[in-house]
Amino acid sequence: MTQHGRRERPDPPEPLGAPTVDAHTHLDACGCETAEDVAAAMDRAAAVGVIRAVTVADDLAAARWAVRAAHWDERVVAAVALHPTRTAAVTDEEFAEIERLAADPRVVAVGETGLDYYWDYSPPAAQQASFRRHIDLAKRLGKPLMIHDRDAHDDVLRILREEGAPETVVFHCFSGDAVMARECADAGYVLSFAGPVTFRNAAALREAATIPDDDHLLVETDAPFLTPHPHRGRANEPYCLPWTVRGLAEVRGVQADALAAITGRNAERVFGIADLPPVATVTSPDGRAPRSA
């Protein structure tokens, strides 16, 4: 298993006292290629109480891989979409394949989609058009919409209002302030918090993390990115989630194991994990899959 960017993985954290779910990770970008790689990553996660993970696609190759991974390991489910930075030139055929992949029964969300005004890879107009198509897809499939929102808060919320949001909306790696968190809470959106909530210079985000009620809260790694304190800058993976759980629990003034249990139950409910068909036993992968960039 190749480590992302050749960075070292930190030693495992103290295991959680209650099971929970990594609501957003990129197992392919963590270095997983084969079924054995996925099993090893999930074994590391399970050893510290992270019993499931949602592996998320950001382009078409990653979407194909994520669906395969969700059929390799019972502990893995998938979300597929075209990341907003990948939307500069999307053909109808490419989006049709995303639609087919998103309909797979072990794909639990349409995502990550949304808007990213930090990077200059795709013009805002193209991003917004793609976002609208993904909103429509989520509604047609009856699956949650998983949103990537970077430096685009106002437009993301506006387009959700204009299109009419799906029944379930998840803001992955929520990055807004308390005012935005309140607007999302009032709309019934689910907010998922990643490593940055543990960063000591993230006061506005930490305040925002106190806003959602227990039923609208998730935790995630967004691995291999955004490794939580105290290992910021090192390789991230689902087994690192307990540091974020404990940091978020501190912000919210609750016990970490209680928060782990709450967010685990929420993930099971939000993504309908209990209703998923079982995977077939896999002895070897069907070839090696390309990793997302």
FENLIN-V170245 format. One record per pair of residues at least 6 apart in sequence whose ideal C-beta (glycine too) atoms are under 7 Angstrom apart, sorted by sequence separation. I is the first residue (numbers start at 1). J is the second residue. D is the distance in whole Angstrom. If there is no record, write none. Layout:
i=<I:I>
j=<J:J>
d=<D:D>
This chain:
i=<3:31:32:57:70:101:138:196:227:249:267:268:69:70:117:138:149:184:227:249:252:45:70:82:102:197:227:32:57:69:147:160:196:197:227:231:56:135:181:226:246:249:27:30:42:55:67:116:134:224:225:245:248:66:115:197:224:228:67:115:171:223:224:227:27:55:66:223:229:245:221:223:228:245:82:115:193:221:228:63:81:113:114:174:221:223:80:113:171:174:229:173:174:221:228:169:170:171:172:221:55:80:113:145:169:171:173:191:53:57:80:144:147:149:165:168:170:219:22:52:53:54:55:56:57:59:147:153:221:51:57:59:110:144:145:146:147:148:4:52:54:58:144:145:147:150:191:219:4:27:144:146:149:157:185:190:191:192:193:194:195:219:4:59:80:110:128:132:139:153:177:181:185:189:192:194:3:22:25:27:58:78:79:110:131:135:138:180:190:192:194:2:20:25:26:77:78:79:81:83:84:178:182:200:219:1:19:20:21:24:25:26:78:79:81:84:175:178:181:196:198:199:1:18:21:22:23:25:38:42:77:79:81:82:84:85:110:128:132:135:177:181:185:195:198:12:15:16:19:21:22:24:79:81:84:116:118:176:194:195:15:16:42:79:88:110:114:117:118:178:195:199:15:28:38:39:42:60:67:85:88:109:111:112:113:114:115:116:117:174:12:13:38:63:71:87:88:102:108:109:110:111:112:113:114:117:1:12:70:85:86:110:111:112:116:28:35:60:64:67:70:85:109:115:38:60:63:84:88:95:99:103:1:87:102:209:67:87:90:115:115:210:27:114:209:210:84:87:209:219:198:206:217:218:84:198:217:84:173:197:82:170:172:214:218:173:195:198:217:218:194:197:193:197:215:218:81:173:54:58:197:54:56:193:56:112:109:111:84:83:79:190:56:170:168:144:144:24:24:109:108:108:108:24:23:106:105:105:53:50:50:48:50:47:30:44:45:49:30:45:48:77:23:25:29:44:23:24:25:41:77:23:25:26:41:22:24:25:26:20:22:77:74:74:73:30:72:71:72:49:25:72:22:54:22:4:10:20:52:68:10:65:9:20:64:65:8:9:16:7:8:12:13:7:9:14:13:16:61:10:13:62:4:61:3:59:58:57:18:16:17:20:16:18:21:18:20:21:16:20:23:19:18:21:21:35:35:35:34:34:33:33:33:29:28:29:28:26>
j=<9:37:38:63:76:107:144:202:233:255:273:274:76:77:124:145:156:191:234:256:259:53:78:90:110:205:235:41:66:78:156:169:205:206:236:240:66:145:191:236:256:259:38:41:53:66:78:127:145:235:236:256:259:78:127:209:236:240:80:128:184:236:237:240:41:69:80:237:243:259:236:238:243:260:98:131:209:237:244:80:98:130:131:191:238:240:98:131:189:192:247:192:193:240:247:189:190:191:192:241:76:101:134:166:190:192:194:212:75:79:102:166:169:171:187:190:192:241:45:75:76:77:78:79:80:82:170:176:244:75:81:83:134:168:169:170:171:172:29:77:79:83:169:170:172:175:216:244:30:53:170:172:175:183:211:216:217:218:219:220:221:245:31:86:107:137:155:159:166:180:204:208:212:216:219:221:31:50:53:55:86:106:107:138:159:163:166:208:218:220:222:31:49:54:55:106:107:108:110:112:113:207:211:229:248:31:49:50:51:54:55:56:108:109:111:114:205:208:211:226:228:229:32:49:52:53:54:56:69:73:108:110:112:113:115:116:141:159:163:166:208:212:216:226:229:44:47:48:51:53:54:56:111:113:116:148:150:208:226:227:48:49:75:112:121:143:147:150:151:211:228:232:49:62:72:73:76:94:101:119:122:143:145:146:147:148:149:150:151:208:47:48:73:98:106:122:123:137:143:144:145:146:147:148:149:152:37:48:106:121:122:146:147:148:152:65:72:97:101:104:107:122:146:152:76:98:101:122:126:133:137:141:40:126:141:248:107:127:130:155:156:251:69:156:251:252:127:130:252:263:243:251:262:263:130:244:263:131:220:244:130:218:220:262:266:222:244:247:266:267:244:247:244:248:266:270:134:226:108:112:251:109:111:248:112:172:170:172:148:148:146:270:146:270:270:270:271:172:173:271:271:272:273:192:192:276:276:277:238:238:239:239:241:239:223:237:238:242:224:239:242:271:218:220:224:239:219:220:221:237:273:220:222:223:238:220:222:223:224:219:221:276:278:279:279:237:279:279:282:260:238:285:238:271:241:224:231:241:273:289:234:289:234:245:289:290:234:235:242:234:235:239:240:235:237:242:242:245:290:240:243:292:235:292:235:292:292:292:257:256:257:260:257:260:263:261:263:264:260:264:267:264:264:267:268:282:284:285:285:288:288:289:291:291:291:292:292:292>
d=<6:7:5:4:5:7:7:5:7:6:7:6:5:5:7:4:5:6:5:4:7:6:4:6:5:6:7:6:5:7:6:7:6:6:4:7:7:6:6:6:4:4:6:6:7:5:5:7:7:6:6:6:6:4:5:5:5:6:7:7:6:4:7:6:6:6:6:5:7:6:5:6:4:5:6:6:6:7:5:4:6:7:6:4:6:7:6:6:6:6:7:7:6:6:6:4:5:5:5:5:6:5:4:5:7:6:4:5:7:7:5:7:6:6:7:7:6:6:7:5:6:5:6:5:4:6:7:5:7:6:7:7:5:4:5:5:5:6:6:7:6:4:7:7:6:7:6:5:6:7:5:5:7:7:6:5:6:4:6:5:7:5:6:5:6:5:7:6:5:5:5:4:5:7:7:6:6:5:5:4:6:6:7:4:6:5:4:7:6:5:5:4:6:7:6:6:5:6:5:6:7:5:6:7:6:5:5:6:7:6:6:6:7:4:5:6:7:5:4:6:4:6:7:7:4:4:6:7:5:6:5:7:6:7:5:5:7:6:6:7:6:7:6:4:4:7:7:6:4:7:7:5:5:4:4:6:5:6:5:6:4:3:5:7:6:6:4:7:5:6:4:7:5:6:5:6:6:6:5:5:4:6:6:5:7:4:6:4:4:7:7:6:5:6:6:5:7:6:7:4:5:2:7:7:5:5:5:5:4:4:7:7:7:4:7:5:4:6:7:5:7:6:4:4:6:7:5:6:5:6:6:6:6:5:6:6:6:5:6:6:5:6:6:6:5:6:4:4:7:5:6:5:7:6:7:6:6:7:7:7:6:7:6:5:6:5:6:3:6:6:6:6:7:5:7:7:5:7:6:7:6:7:6:5:6:6:7:7:6:6:5:6:7:7:6:6:7:5:7:6:4:6:7:6:5:6:6:5:5:5:6:5:5:7:5:7:4:7:5:5:5:6:4:7:5:4:6:4:5:6:6:4:7:6:6:6:6:5:7:7:5:7:7:5:7:5:7:5:5:7:5:7:4:7:5:4:4:7:7:6:5:4:7:6:7:7:6:5:5:5:6:6:7:4:6:7:4:6:5:7:5:3:5:7:5:6:5:7:4:7:4:4:6:4:7:4:5:5:5:4:5:5:7:4:7:5:7:4:4:6:5:6:7:6:5:5:5:6>
